[in-house]
Amino acid sequence: MGKIHRPLPTITPDHERFWQAAKAHRMELQKCDRCGRFWYYPGPVCHYCSSREFTWTPVSGNGTIYSYSVLERAKGNPFEGDVPIAIVLVRLEEGPVMMSNLVDYQPDDLRIDAPVTVTYEDVDEQVTLPVFRPAA
């Protein structure tokens, strides 16, 4: 298990399935049965058409960096021992944009449209975090 000192998500019924899939090292997102679009962050209704009909669907976990920032200093907060931290917005192949971290990277890997793929940090018995690394 990793040594994560930062705040962890509180798992609620609306997104419990997402975290169960992450624990199994796979990514599943909700796909609207009406408009056919995927969305993230999980919730009870489609972000696009407000339908309550959806299917949890496996997705590739591949995407590109949409935006990023590097946290270099974190004095006095939970991230202090983990800097530098690359915070990325990843546009998944299936469409949604997801905030996460980039791991196992070189500075040149941090660029808009750089291909990335999901990997997982097993934090504790309840939480596994999906993070991204540069695609091979």
PAKOLFI-629889 format. One line per field, with one value per residue: residue number from 1; residue in one letter; x, y negated, z negated of N, C-alpha, C, O, CB in turn. Coordinates in steps of 0.02 Angstrom, whole numbers, plus 50000, padded with zeros to 5 digits. Glycine has a CB too. Layout:
num = c(NUM, ...)
residuo = c(A, ...)
n_east = c(X, ...)
n_north = c(Y, ...)
n_up = c(Z, ...)
ca_east = c(X, ...)
ca_north = c(Y, ...)
ca_up = c(Z, ...)
c_east = c(X, ...)
c_north = c(Y, ...)
c_up = c(Z, ...)
o_east = c(X, ...)
o_north = c(Y, ...)
o_up = c(Z, ...)
cb_east = c(X, ...)
cb_north = c(Y, ...)
cb_up = c(Z, ...)
This chain:
num = c(1, 2, 3, 4, 5, 6, 7, 8, 9, 10, 11, 12, 13, 14, 15, 16, 17, 18, 19, 20, 21, 22, 23, 24, 25, 26, 27, 28, 29, 30, 31, 32, 33, 34, 35, 36, 37, 38, 39, 40, 41, 42, 43, 44, 45, 46, 47, 48, 49, 50, 51, 52, 53, 54, 55, 56, 57, 58, 59, 60, 61, 62, 63, 64, 65, 66, 67, 68, 69, 70, 71, 72, 73, 74, 75, 76, 77, 78, 79, 80, 81, 82, 83, 84, 85, 86, 87, 88, 89, 90, 91, 92, 93, 94, 95, 96, 97, 98, 99, 100, 101, 102, 103, 104, 105, 106, 107, 108, 109, 110, 111, 112, 113, 114, 115, 116, 117, 118, 119, 120, 121, 122, 123, 124, 125, 126, 127, 128, 129, 130, 131, 132, 133, 134, 135, 136)
residuo = c(M, G, K, I, H, R, P, L, P, T, I, T, P, D, H, E, R, F, W, Q, A, A, K, A, H, R, M, E, L, Q, K, C, D, R, C, G, R, F, W, Y, Y, P, G, P, V, C, H, Y, C, S, S, R, E, F, T, W, T, P, V, S, G, N, G, T, I, Y, S, Y, S, V, L, E, R, A, K, G, N, P, F, E, G, D, V, P, I, A, I, V, L, V, R, L, E, E, G, P, V, M, M, S, N, L, V, D, Y, Q, P, D, D, L, R, I, D, A, P, V, T, V, T, Y, E, D, V, D, E, Q, V, T, L, P, V, F, R, P, A, A)
n_east = c(50042, 50022, 50100, 50002, 49966, 49873, 49705, 49573, 49447, 49274, 49172, 49020, 48850, 48818, 48937, 49000, 49017, 49112, 49228, 49240, 49272, 49395, 49468, 49482, 49571, 49524, 49436, 49278, 49142, 48993, 48872, 48758, 48597, 48507, 48563, 48687, 48812, 48963, 48999, 49088, 49114, 49046, 48869, 48691, 48618, 48625, 48749, 48725, 48596, 48511, 48451, 48401, 48433, 48558, 48710, 48838, 48995, 49138, 49287, 49426, 49532, 49627, 49693, 49719, 49825, 49739, 49752, 49869, 49958, 50094, 50123, 50233, 50269, 50209, 50193, 50143, 50022, 49921, 49988, 50121, 50233, 50237, 50273, 50365, 50203, 50116, 49974, 49842, 49724, 49637, 49581, 49480, 49477, 49346, 49279, 49243, 49319, 49442, 49507, 49666, 49821, 49984, 50102, 50266, 50341, 50435, 50497, 50476, 50366, 50255, 50144, 50021, 49900, 49979, 49990, 49916, 49895, 49791, 49838, 49853, 49847, 49857, 49792, 49735, 49634, 49507, 49518, 49575, 49667, 49639, 49766, 49873, 49994, 50128, 50089, 50150)
n_north = c(50059, 49886, 49737, 49622, 49462, 49368, 49297, 49415, 49483, 49480, 49613, 49630, 49691, 49648, 49651, 49767, 49883, 49840, 49829, 49960, 50025, 49962, 50012, 50141, 50119, 50070, 49965, 49894, 49805, 49705, 49724, 49642, 49703, 49641, 49527, 49578, 49535, 49532, 49491, 49401, 49334, 49471, 49483, 49467, 49430, 49402, 49293, 49220, 49237, 49256, 49378, 49518, 49644, 49757, 49848, 49934, 49940, 50021, 49931, 49872, 49809, 49733, 49578, 49401, 49267, 49130, 49013, 48948, 48933, 48903, 48939, 48868, 48825, 48853, 48813, 48844, 48909, 49057, 49111, 49088, 49178, 49241, 49168, 49133, 49124, 49176, 49114, 49158, 49130, 49244, 49287, 49413, 49551, 49582, 49465, 49388, 49270, 49289, 49256, 49288, 49363, 49358, 49484, 49561, 49490, 49387, 49218, 49173, 49247, 49182, 49103, 49020, 49120, 49234, 49411, 49519, 49650, 49744, 49793, 49872, 49824, 49910, 49869, 49896, 50017, 49982, 49883, 49856, 49760, 49694, 49648, 49567, 49609, 49574, 49631, 49779)
n_up = c(50000, 50036, 49969, 49929, 49882, 49897, 49902, 49922, 50033, 49983, 49987, 50065, 50096, 50228, 50301, 50269, 50349, 50444, 50363, 50318, 50437, 50463, 50356, 50400, 50500, 50624, 50739, 50733, 50798, 50790, 50916, 51013, 51045, 51126, 51202, 51233, 51189, 51094, 50922, 50794, 50641, 50549, 50527, 50490, 50604, 50782, 50842, 50954, 51014, 50910, 50885, 50786, 50814, 50837, 50875, 50795, 50865, 50932, 50969, 51069, 50998, 51055, 51116, 51145, 51091, 51040, 50968, 50847, 50690, 50581, 50417, 50317, 50190, 50026, 49896, 49733, 49763, 49805, 49916, 49905, 49888, 50009, 50122, 50274, 50351, 50489, 50553, 50651, 50782, 50868, 51025, 51060, 51178, 51201, 51181, 51056, 50939, 50819, 50658, 50590, 50539, 50613, 50627, 50616, 50716, 50831, 50841, 50976, 51013, 50968, 51048, 51148, 51228, 51222, 51225, 51104, 50982, 50872, 50707, 50546, 50374, 50232, 50085, 49957, 49869, 49913, 50013, 50175, 50282, 50443, 50547, 50668, 50795, 50910, 51074, 51149)
ca_east = c(50000, 50061, 50098, 49965, 49952, 49824, 49636, 49548, 49375, 49222, 49135, 48947, 48816, 48819, 48999, 49031, 49037, 49175, 49283, 49247, 49309, 49464, 49499, 49498, 49617, 49491, 49398, 49210, 49107, 48923, 48856, 48687, 48558, 48467, 48603, 48746, 48875, 48993, 49013, 49127, 49113, 48984, 48812, 48628, 48588, 48670, 48770, 48709, 48524, 48476, 48419, 48420, 48446, 48627, 48742, 48909, 49026, 49211, 49318, 49496, 49581, 49675, 49672, 49772, 49826, 49700, 49784, 49908, 49994, 50138, 50126, 50304, 50274, 50146, 50210, 50088, 49960, 49929, 50030, 50189, 50284, 50229, 50290, 50317, 50146, 50088, 49901, 49824, 49657, 49644, 49522, 49478, 49457, 49273, 49252, 49246, 49382, 49451, 49565, 49704, 49892, 50029, 50156, 50318, 50348, 50491, 50468, 50452, 50302, 50202, 50126, 49953, 49889, 50022, 49950, 49925, 49854, 49777, 49868, 49817, 49883, 49820, 49806, 49718, 49586, 49447, 49528, 49626, 49661, 49661, 49814, 49894, 50065, 50136, 50077, 50212)
ca_north = c(50000, 49824, 49691, 49562, 49421, 49318, 49317, 49466, 49473, 49512, 49653, 49628, 49736, 49624, 49668, 49828, 49928, 49814, 49846, 50033, 50041, 49939, 50060, 50199, 50094, 50059, 49902, 49896, 49741, 49708, 49706, 49627, 49746, 49599, 49490, 49618, 49504, 49548, 49433, 49406, 49373, 49509, 49454, 49502, 49411, 49385, 49223, 49188, 49235, 49265, 49444, 49559, 49711, 49762, 49913, 49931, 49969, 50018, 49885, 49889, 49780, 49695, 49510, 49353, 49212, 49072, 48958, 48973, 48888, 48940, 48913, 48871, 48813, 48868, 48806, 48842, 48943, 49130, 49131, 49064, 49230, 49273, 49124, 49101, 49164, 49155, 49117, 49158, 49142, 49292, 49300, 49484, 49566, 49585, 49397, 49349, 49245, 49314, 49230, 49340, 49348, 49393, 49516, 49593, 49449, 49341, 49152, 49166, 49282, 49136, 49058, 49027, 49172, 49293, 49470, 49548, 49709, 49750, 49843, 49867, 49822, 49943, 49827, 49934, 50071, 49955, 49835, 49860, 49699, 49696, 49596, 49578, 49608, 49566, 49691, 49808)
ca_up = c(50000, 50040, 49912, 49948, 49823, 49916, 49890, 49967, 50046, 49944, 50036, 50055, 50142, 50297, 50337, 50240, 50403, 50472, 50318, 50319, 50498, 50453, 50311, 50442, 50551, 50688, 50739, 50757, 50793, 50807, 50985, 51016, 51089, 51171, 51251, 51251, 51169, 51029, 50880, 50733, 50582, 50545, 50494, 50503, 50668, 50837, 50840, 51018, 51029, 50846, 50879, 50729, 50841, 50858, 50866, 50779, 50924, 50932, 51016, 51083, 50953, 51095, 51131, 51157, 51043, 51061, 50933, 50790, 50646, 50536, 50349, 50297, 50118, 49991, 49825, 49685, 49782, 49810, 49973, 49893, 49898, 50074, 50178, 50319, 50373, 50553, 50554, 50722, 50807, 50922, 51067, 51075, 51246, 51203, 51179, 50995, 50914, 50751, 50623, 50557, 50535, 50659, 50590, 50657, 50775, 50839, 50855, 51045, 51021, 50949, 51102, 51171, 51278, 51212, 51209, 51038, 50968, 50800, 50663, 50483, 50310, 50178, 50027, 49897, 49884, 49943, 50067, 50227, 50322, 50513, 50567, 50737, 50812, 50983, 51114, 51177)
c_east = c(50044, 50055, 50067, 49947, 49898, 49753, 49613, 49473, 49332, 49178, 49061, 48914, 48818, 48882, 49035, 49055, 49103, 49234, 49293, 49287, 49382, 49501, 49520, 49545, 49585, 49450, 49330, 49180, 49034, 48914, 48780, 48652, 48517, 48512, 48668, 48812, 48897, 48999, 49055, 49123, 49046, 48930, 48748, 48595, 48642, 48686, 48747, 48634, 48480, 48438, 48445, 48436, 48517, 48653, 48814, 48945, 49102, 49235, 49393, 49545, 49635, 49648, 49731, 49768, 49791, 49728, 49823, 49937, 50038, 50141, 50197, 50313, 50206, 50155, 50147, 50023, 49973, 49974, 50104, 50243, 50284, 50252, 50356, 50262, 50120, 50012, 49879, 49748, 49667, 49578, 49526, 49456, 49381, 49240, 49258, 49316, 49385, 49512, 49599, 49776, 49928, 50087, 50206, 50330, 50414, 50461, 50442, 50386, 50243, 50190, 50055, 49951, 49936, 49978, 49968, 49880, 49847, 49821, 49837, 49864, 49838, 49839, 49794, 49666, 49524, 49460, 49588, 49615, 49681, 49706, 49837, 49969, 50071, 50124, 50142, 50219)
c_north = c(49938, 49784, 49626, 49524, 49369, 49342, 49367, 49456, 49508, 49548, 49653, 49676, 49714, 49643, 49728, 49875, 49906, 49836, 49921, 50055, 50021, 49988, 50123, 50181, 50094, 49995, 49915, 49827, 49753, 49685, 49699, 49673, 49705, 49566, 49525, 49588, 49530, 49484, 49452, 49338, 49409, 49473, 49487, 49484, 49393, 49310, 49184, 49183, 49248, 49331, 49479, 49631, 49714, 49833, 49901, 49972, 49966, 49969, 49900, 49865, 49742, 49626, 49466, 49298, 49152, 49008, 48988, 48916, 48930, 48903, 48923, 48863, 48825, 48862, 48800, 48873, 49018, 49153, 49117, 49116, 49261, 49231, 49145, 49151, 49134, 49168, 49109, 49162, 49186, 49298, 49373, 49495, 49565, 49517, 49359, 49325, 49262, 49282, 49287, 49315, 49386, 49420, 49545, 49555, 49410, 49272, 49143, 49201, 49237, 49086, 49072, 49077, 49232, 49353, 49499, 49609, 49717, 49805, 49832, 49866, 49852, 49907, 49866, 49986, 50046, 49915, 49853, 49799, 49712, 49636, 49612, 49576, 49598, 49633, 49715, 49793)
c_up = c(50000, 49976, 49934, 49885, 49838, 49901, 49943, 49978, 49994, 49994, 50017, 50105, 50215, 50336, 50309, 50295, 50436, 50429, 50312, 50380, 50491, 50408, 50349, 50501, 50621, 50682, 50770, 50747, 50810, 50879, 50989, 51066, 51139, 51224, 51270, 51230, 51101, 50988, 50820, 50700, 50575, 50505, 50517, 50570, 50718, 50834, 50902, 51030, 50968, 50840, 50817, 50750, 50868, 50845, 50847, 50833, 50918, 50985, 51019, 51030, 50989, 51109, 51147, 51104, 51073, 51030, 50875, 50750, 50602, 50469, 50324, 50222, 50086, 49916, 49782, 49707, 49794, 49867, 49962, 49908, 49967, 50133, 50210, 50340, 50438, 50551, 50626, 50730, 50869, 50960, 51087, 51147, 51254, 51194, 51114, 50977, 50839, 50720, 50586, 50549, 50590, 50618, 50640, 50722, 50773, 50855, 50926, 51058, 51004, 51004, 51124, 51228, 51272, 51194, 51141, 51031, 50892, 50769, 50595, 50423, 50257, 50113, 49963, 49917, 49920, 50008, 50111, 50272, 50395, 50525, 50638, 50743, 50887, 51018, 51145, 51251)
o_east = c(50097, 50011, 50102, 49916, 49880, 49743, 49632, 49440, 49350, 49150, 49042, 48947, 48819, 48879, 49094, 49109, 49144, 49285, 49349, 49331, 49426, 49559, 49570, 49556, 49615, 49431, 49324, 49190, 49015, 48942, 48743, 48674, 48494, 48501, 48702, 48865, 48857, 49004, 49057, 49128, 48994, 48944, 48750, 48549, 48697, 48640, 48749, 48609, 48419, 48396, 48502, 48450, 48534, 48622, 48849, 48929, 49129, 49208, 49420, 49596, 49684, 49587, 49786, 49715, 49811, 49729, 49813, 49941, 50021, 50159, 50218, 50360, 50154, 50128, 50103, 49972, 50031, 49997, 50144, 50294, 50326, 50250, 50399, 50274, 50105, 49990, 49896, 49714, 49701, 49526, 49569, 49420, 49356, 49179, 49278, 49366, 49337, 49565, 49567, 49790, 49906, 50117, 50191, 50331, 50445, 50405, 50392, 50352, 50186, 50222, 50031, 49994, 49933, 49933, 50026, 49832, 49891, 49837, 49797, 49915, 49786, 49895, 49837, 49656, 49490, 49418, 49643, 49559, 49736, 49686, 49821, 50004, 50023, 50145, 50185, 50268)
o_north = c(49937, 49796, 49580, 49552, 49330, 49402, 49362, 49425, 49560, 49517, 49674, 49698, 49756, 49651, 49739, 49905, 49947, 49859, 49943, 50098, 50058, 50004, 50155, 50222, 50116, 49974, 49942, 49794, 49803, 49635, 49745, 49681, 49732, 49574, 49505, 49614, 49547, 49430, 49510, 49287, 49381, 49438, 49532, 49519, 49373, 49269, 49123, 49131, 49250, 49339, 49471, 49673, 49679, 49871, 49862, 50030, 49913, 49966, 49936, 49898, 49720, 49616, 49490, 49285, 49127, 48955, 49046, 48859, 48988, 48845, 48979, 48891, 48811, 48902, 48758, 48864, 49039, 49211, 49131, 49100, 49303, 49254, 49171, 49211, 49075, 49225, 49060, 49195, 49167, 49311, 49393, 49454, 49549, 49512, 49300, 49355, 49252, 49280, 49329, 49256, 49439, 49383, 49553, 49584, 49401, 49268, 49108, 49187, 49252, 49033, 49128, 49077, 49276, 49347, 49503, 49618, 49698, 49855, 49785, 49901, 49823, 49915, 49868, 49998, 50084, 49915, 49864, 49789, 49739, 49579, 49665, 49546, 49611, 49686, 49674, 49813)
o_up = c(49968, 49935, 49957, 49840, 49793, 49888, 50002, 49937, 49966, 50039, 49963, 50152, 50260, 50397, 50324, 50288, 50453, 50455, 50301, 50376, 50510, 50420, 50331, 50545, 50670, 50627, 50825, 50696, 50839, 50901, 50971, 51123, 51189, 51284, 51317, 51250, 51058, 51017, 50799, 50735, 50594, 50457, 50559, 50591, 50701, 50826, 50903, 51053, 50974, 50795, 50797, 50708, 50915, 50808, 50880, 50845, 50901, 51040, 50978, 51019, 50959, 51112, 51160, 51075, 51126, 51062, 50855, 50773, 50587, 50466, 50312, 50193, 50115, 49878, 49794, 49673, 49793, 49866, 50006, 49938, 49982, 50190, 50175, 50345, 50442, 50547, 50659, 50691, 50916, 50930, 51126, 51176, 51308, 51199, 51116, 50998, 50802, 50751, 50554, 50553, 50611, 50579, 50699, 50776, 50720, 50881, 50936, 51107, 51024, 51007, 51120, 51272, 51315, 51152, 51122, 51070, 50854, 50800, 50587, 50422, 50240, 50088, 49919, 49977, 49954, 50052, 50086, 50298, 50407, 50514, 50664, 50701, 50924, 50994, 51164, 51282)
cb_east = c(49952, 50038, 50170, 49902, 50015, 49830, 49589, 49562, 49358, 49180, 49163, 48920, 48745, 48812, 49046, 48981, 48980, 49172, 49270, 49178, 49277, 49466, 49451, 49434, 49681, 49445, 49436, 49167, 49138, 48881, 48882, 48676, 48512, 48430, 48619, 48747, 48867, 49062, 48948, 49202, 49128, 48998, 48808, 48581, 48540, 48640, 48846, 48741, 48508, 48428, 48433, 48365, 48394, 48672, 48736, 48924, 49003, 49242, 49306, 49515, 49612, 49691, 49632, 49767, 49899, 49625, 49731, 49964, 49945, 50210, 50073, 50343, 50298, 50120, 50254, 50076, 49929, 49863, 50005, 50196, 50274, 50158, 50293, 50353, 50089, 50121, 49869, 49858, 49618, 49667, 49519, 49431, 49484, 49248, 49184, 49218, 49389, 49457, 49544, 49701, 49921, 50053, 50129, 50297, 50289, 50541, 50521, 50504, 50301, 50219, 50175, 49924, 49894, 50075, 49960, 49909, 49884, 49703, 49948, 49769, 49904, 49836, 49763, 49691, 49566, 49412, 49538, 49623, 49703, 49600, 49875, 49863, 50101, 50206, 50023, 50214)
cb_north = c(50000, 49783, 49679, 49580, 49387, 49300, 49255, 49537, 49498, 49460, 49725, 49555, 49745, 49549, 49609, 49864, 49931, 49737, 49816, 50067, 50006, 49868, 50079, 50230, 50135, 50120, 49846, 49950, 49688, 49665, 49760, 49554, 49791, 49545, 49421, 49627, 49427, 49581, 49401, 49427, 49330, 49576, 49379, 49487, 49351, 49404, 49218, 49226, 49287, 49209, 49487, 49558, 49730, 49710, 49957, 49959, 49933, 50088, 49810, 49860, 49834, 49731, 49481, 49322, 49194, 49080, 48906, 49019, 48843, 48947, 48948, 48818, 48740, 48938, 48744, 48772, 48910, 49161, 49096, 49040, 49283, 49293, 49051, 49074, 49165, 49193, 49062, 49214, 49075, 49362, 49252, 49521, 49635, 49633, 49401, 49389, 49167, 49391, 49174, 49408, 49366, 49346, 49571, 49665, 49400, 49365, 49099, 49195, 49344, 49100, 49065, 48958, 49144, 49280, 49523, 49496, 49773, 49766, 49839, 49926, 49748, 50020, 49765, 49888, 50105, 49911, 49765, 49929, 49643, 49697, 49591, 49525, 49674, 49539, 49679, 49883)
cb_up = c(49939, 50098, 49882, 49990, 49800, 49990, 49890, 49940, 50116, 49900, 50041, 50064, 50121, 50298, 50336, 50195, 50457, 50477, 50249, 50318, 50560, 50422, 50254, 50469, 50552, 50708, 50776, 50721, 50841, 50758, 51037, 51035, 51049, 51131, 51223, 51323, 51167, 51038, 50857, 50749, 50521, 50514, 50506, 50449, 50658, 50906, 50834, 51075, 51083, 50836, 50942, 50676, 50897, 50822, 50930, 50707, 50988, 50944, 50996, 51149, 50911, 51161, 51074, 51229, 51022, 51041, 50907, 50815, 50604, 50567, 50302, 50334, 50103, 50010, 49815, 49667, 49845, 49818, 50035, 49822, 49848, 50084, 50154, 50382, 50318, 50613, 50507, 50759, 50825, 50896, 51130, 51027, 51266, 51151, 51195, 50937, 50925, 50750, 50573, 50597, 50466, 50717, 50543, 50673, 50782, 50896, 50841, 51092, 50976, 50883, 51162, 51194, 51346, 51156, 51263, 50982, 50999, 50789, 50662, 50476, 50291, 50174, 50029, 49840, 49820, 49894, 50038, 50267, 50293, 50562, 50516, 50783, 50789, 51000, 51169, 51167)
